């Protein structure tokens, strides 16, 4: 099953690296792709894990469009971005 989420705060490849690593850690995920320009995360899973992925993305600082995008989310996304740049 392939699903997509459009997210907030996605700025660069560093962010994308962090998102790929984080979403890949959700049980059942078999593939993750991040489109930086469209701010879209697409993932393939064995079951419907959409809510678990949304929670994981929010914890990383990348809430789904339409969900609350607080100052804390924005701060977390900056840290996630920097971490992703260092690990690429």
Buried (B, 14 or more C-beta within 10 A) or exposed (E): EEEEBEBBBBBEEBBBBBBBBBBEEBEBBEEBBBEBEEBBBBBEBEEEBBEBBBEBBBEBBBBBEEBEBEEEBBEBBBEBBEBBBEEE
